[in-house]
Amino acid sequence: MFEESKIIAVDFDGTIVEDAYPKIGKPMIFAFETLKQMQNAGHRLILWTYRSGKRLDEAVAFCKEHGIEFYAVNKSFPEEPDELDNKVSRKIHADLFIDDRNVGGFPGWGEIWQMLNGNNRANAEMESKLKKKKKGLFGRR
């Protein structure tokens, strides 16, 4: 499905690891394997989390211990100055957001990998709907 590289923002608690905040939970099944495959495919990963300070440093170190280093952490790009934290929104630029708080919940890393690689029937159905001719206001053409 994604032939070019994407910027993908990924949540930590409840997504990469089981939610045990402020502690670090156990890794979610296939989380680190999928993240590594995403990076190998050329996608840039941003850690996008509620954590800050010491708790954020712990999360970044945990991911590094499991073989994942992020393109950026809680910012759109690594060069973004830290002093902007209280002056601008923390909303970041990304093509995709992977978060356990998604509408419909977190589908699991296996399903996410299938979605990203177009191996999912739901993706085919969604793409089919998008390709249909759009109708005008009130269903008129």
N, C-alpha and C positions, 0 to 999 in steps of 0.2 A: 504494500500500500504506500509506503513512504520511500520513494526512490532517492530523494535528496536528504541531506542531514537536517535534523530539526534541533531546536532548543527545547529541552524537556525539563520542566520544573517538577521536583519530586519531594513530597512531604516525608518526614522522618517517623514520628510516632504514629503507630497504627497503619503505616504504609511500608516502610523499609523494615521496621521492627514492630513487634506487638506493642500496643499502647500500655506503658507502665510509667508514664511521666510522673515525677521528675527522674525516675530511674530509667535505664535503657532496657527495653524488653528484649526477648529472644528475636533473632532475625526471622522475618516472614519467609515461608517456604518459597524458594526460587528467587527471592528478592535480589540477592547479590549476583547470582548467576545471570539473571535477566539484565540487571544494570550493566554488568560487564559486557554482555552481548550488545547492548545499546551503544556503549562506548566504542566497541569494536566495529560497529556498523557506521561510525562517524557522527553519532548524535552527541550534542553537548548537554551534559547534565548539570542542573542547578539544584542545590539543596535549598528547599523553600520550606521553612519550619517556624513554628511559634517560638522555638528555643532561642535564647540569647545568652551572652556572657559565658560563664563556666559551663552551663548545660549545653550550649551550642558547641563549645570546644570539645566536650566529651562526645557529642554525636559525630562531629567531623572526624575525630580520632578513631572512633569505633568503625566508621565506614572505611577509613584508610587502612585499618587493621584487616578489614575484609576485602581489600583490593580495589576500593573505589575512592578516587580523588575527583572532586567536583570542579567543573569549569568556574563556577562562582557559588557563593553561599549567601543566601538572603539578599541578593542583589542581581541585577540583570547582566552585569559583566564584571570581571574581576577588578578592573581599574576604577570602578565606581567608588568615590570617596566615602569613607565611613561616617564622616561628619554630616552627611546628608540625612542620616537616620531619623532625626526629629524634625527635619525641614520639608521632607517630601514623603509621599505615600510609599509604603513598602511593597505595593503591587509591582510585580516585575514583568518584564517582557519575556514571553515564552510561547512556543507554538502549541505545546501540550502541557497540561497539568495532571499529575498523578497524585491523588490524595484520597485518603479513606473517607473524607467528608463529601465526596462526589455525590451528585444526585444518583440514587440507585445503589450507593455504597461502593465499596472497593471490590472489584471482580476477582482479584487474585493475580499474581504475577504471570502465571501460565496464560491466562486469558489476555492480559495486557500484551504479552509477547505476540500472541496470535493476532491481535488487533493491529499491532504495529507492522506486522508482516503480511497482512491481507489474507490470513488463513482462517478467517472466521466467517461463518454464514451470515451473522448479523451485519458484518461489514459489507458484504455483497448486497444484502437487502437495502442497507442505508445508501450505498452508492447508486443502486438502481433507482431509488426514490428521488435522489438528487438529480439524476439524469433526465427524468421525466419533464416534459414541458411544463413550465410554470403557468398558472392561470392568473388572470387579473383579479381585481377587486370583486368580491362576491362570486367567485368561481367562474367568471366570464373570461373568455380568451381574448 
